[in-house]
């Protein structure tokens, strides 16, 4: 009588089967199957988060990185080339790349903050100028709070988080053209609210309201 127990599977065979499953899931993602992207997320979100946290040293940033990875997979699954490696290797490469970008953005924000602080320290007696800068900052924040929620979110990501148009679109899960339109419309509206006294010449980014916002 034949033994009904299944034959043991070697680690190599198990790994090959998992890779085949990943490729099949990615093919379904290309076809717009939401369950497939959910299955990939369930399988890889944890390891990708661990990698991103090691690179960024921030749990919140690591969570954002994982979200950006799966947004990229959902929108560009066709970019995967099986000849260059496994699906898992591709996902980890995406996560590493996006985590490094996140660190660079954070370093840029920190550098700008330090530069601003140094600029204030160089003119400690210029009380009027410092008070004016504070008034400007308060008025800009008040004006941003008056924007429609969609425009406010887009312009904050672009100017305070330092994201590009492409990154804003990915973060908000909207088309790139929509992201550009929201940012441009927000800048025009802020210009109307604040007037030229606060926007002209103070920050070149405000000029985006004239002929286009930052790329």
C-alpha positions in Angstrom: 0.0 0.0 0.0 1.4 3.4 -1.0 2.4 5.8 1.7 -0.3 8.6 1.7 2.0 11.1 3.3 3.3 13.9 1.0 6.9 13.8 -0.1 9.1 16.4 1.7 9.8 19.5 -0.2 13.4 20.8 -0.4 14.2 24.4 0.5 15.2 25.0 -3.1 11.8 23.7 -4.4 10.0 25.8 -1.8 11.9 28.9 -2.8 11.2 28.3 -6.5 7.5 27.8 -5.8 7.4 31.1 -3.8 9.1 33.0 -6.6 6.6 31.6 -9.1 3.7 32.7 -6.8 5.2 36.2 -6.7 5.5 36.4 -10.4 1.9 35.2 -10.8 0.7 37.8 -8.2 2.5 40.6 -10.1 0.9 39.5 -13.3 -2.4 39.9 -11.7 -1.4 43.3 -10.3 -0.7 44.4 -13.9 -4.2 43.4 -14.8 -5.6 45.6 -12.0 -6.3 42.8 -9.4 -6.5 44.5 -6.0 -6.4 41.2 -4.2 -3.1 40.5 -5.7 -1.5 43.7 -4.5 -3.0 43.0 -1.1 -1.4 39.5 -1.1 2.0 41.0 -2.0 1.5 43.6 0.8 0.7 40.9 3.3 3.7 38.9 2.3 6.3 41.6 2.1 5.2 44.7 4.1 6.9 43.5 7.3 10.3 42.8 5.8 10.2 46.0 3.7 9.3 48.0 6.8 12.3 46.5 8.7 14.6 47.5 5.8 13.2 51.0 5.5 13.5 51.5 9.3 17.1 50.5 9.3 17.9 53.1 6.6 15.7 56.0 7.8 15.9 55.4 11.6 12.2 56.4 11.7 9.2 54.2 12.1 6.9 56.8 10.6 9.1 57.4 7.6 9.5 53.7 7.1 5.8 53.3 7.0 5.6 56.0 4.3 8.3 54.2 2.4 6.4 50.9 2.4 3.3 52.7 1.2 5.2 54.4 -1.6 6.7 51.0 -2.7 3.3 49.4 -3.1 1.9 52.5 -4.8 4.7 52.2 -7.3 4.1 48.5 -7.8 0.4 49.0 -8.4 1.1 51.7 -11.0 4.2 50.3 -12.6 4.1 46.5 -12.2 5.1 46.2 -15.8 8.6 47.6 -15.0 9.5 44.4 -13.3 12.0 42.3 -15.4 12.2 38.7 -14.3 15.5 38.4 -16.2 17.1 40.7 -13.6 16.0 38.9 -10.5 13.1 37.9 -8.3 10.0 39.9 -7.4 11.2 40.1 -3.8 14.6 41.5 -4.9 12.8 44.1 -6.9 10.6 45.1 -4.0 13.6 45.4 -1.6 15.5 47.5 -4.2 12.5 49.8 -4.5 12.3 50.1 -0.7 16.0 50.9 -0.3 15.9 53.5 -3.1 12.8 55.3 -1.6 14.2 55.1 1.9 17.5 56.7 0.8 15.5 59.4 -1.0 13.5 60.0 2.3 16.7 60.4 4.2 18.0 62.9 1.7 14.8 64.9 1.9 15.0 65.0 5.7 18.7 66.1 5.5 17.7 68.9 3.1 14.9 70.1 5.4 17.3 70.0 8.4 20.0 71.9 6.5 17.5 74.6 5.5 16.4 74.9 9.1 20.0 75.3 10.3 20.7 77.9 7.6 17.7 79.9 8.6 18.7 79.7 12.3 22.2 80.9 11.4 20.8 83.8 9.3 18.9 85.0 12.4 22.0 84.6 14.6 24.0 86.8 12.3 21.7 89.8 12.9 20.6 89.4 16.5 20.0 93.2 16.9 17.7 93.4 13.9 14.6 93.1 16.0 12.3 94.7 13.5 13.4 92.4 10.7 13.0 89.3 12.9 9.6 90.4 14.0 8.6 90.9 10.4 9.8 87.5 9.5 7.6 86.0 12.2 4.6 88.0 11.0 5.3 86.7 7.5 5.4 83.1 8.8 2.2 83.4 10.8 0.4 85.0 7.8 1.5 82.3 5.4 0.4 79.6 7.8 -3.0 81.3 8.3 -3.4 81.6 4.6 -2.5 78.0 4.0 -5.1 77.0 6.6 -7.7 78.8 4.5 -7.0 76.7 1.4 -9.4 73.9 0.4 -8.2 70.6 2.1 -6.9 69.0 -1.2 -4.9 72.1 -2.1 -3.6 72.6 1.4 -2.4 69.0 1.6 -0.6 69.2 -1.8 1.1 72.5 -1.1 2.3 71.4 2.4 3.8 68.2 0.9 5.5 70.2 -1.8 6.9 73.1 0.3 7.2 71.9 3.8 8.0 68.2 3.2 10.1 69.0 0.2 8.5 66.5 -2.2 8.6 66.8 -5.9 5.4 66.8 -8.0 5.9 63.1 -8.8 6.3 62.3 -5.1 3.2 64.4 -4.1 1.2 62.5 -6.7 2.4 59.1 -5.4 1.8 60.1 -1.7 -1.8 61.3 -2.5 -2.4 58.5 -5.0 -3.5 61.0 -7.7 -2.4 61.6 -11.3 0.7 63.7 -11.8 -1.3 66.4 -13.7 -3.8 66.6 -10.8 -0.9 67.1 -8.3 0.6 69.9 -10.4 -2.8 71.6 -10.8 -3.5 71.5 -7.1 -0.1 73.0 -6.2 -0.3 75.7 -8.8 -3.9 76.6 -7.9 -2.9 76.8 -4.2 0.0 79.1 -5.0 -2.3 81.4 -7.0 -4.8 81.4 -4.2 -2.1 82.1 -1.5 -0.9 85.0 -3.6 -4.3 86.5 -3.7 -4.7 86.1 0.0 -1.3 87.4 1.0 -0.8 90.0 -1.6 2.5 90.9 -3.4 4.0 92.4 -0.2 4.6 89.0 1.3 5.1 86.9 -1.8 7.2 88.8 -4.3 11.0 88.5 -3.9 10.9 86.8 -0.5 11.0 83.2 -1.8 11.6 82.2 -5.4 9.1 79.3 -4.9 6.3 81.9 -4.9 7.1 82.7 -8.5 5.6 79.3 -9.3 2.3 81.1 -9.2 3.4 83.1 -12.2 4.6 80.4 -14.5 4.6 77.0 -12.8 5.3 75.5 -9.4 8.4 73.5 -8.4 9.1 70.3 -10.2 
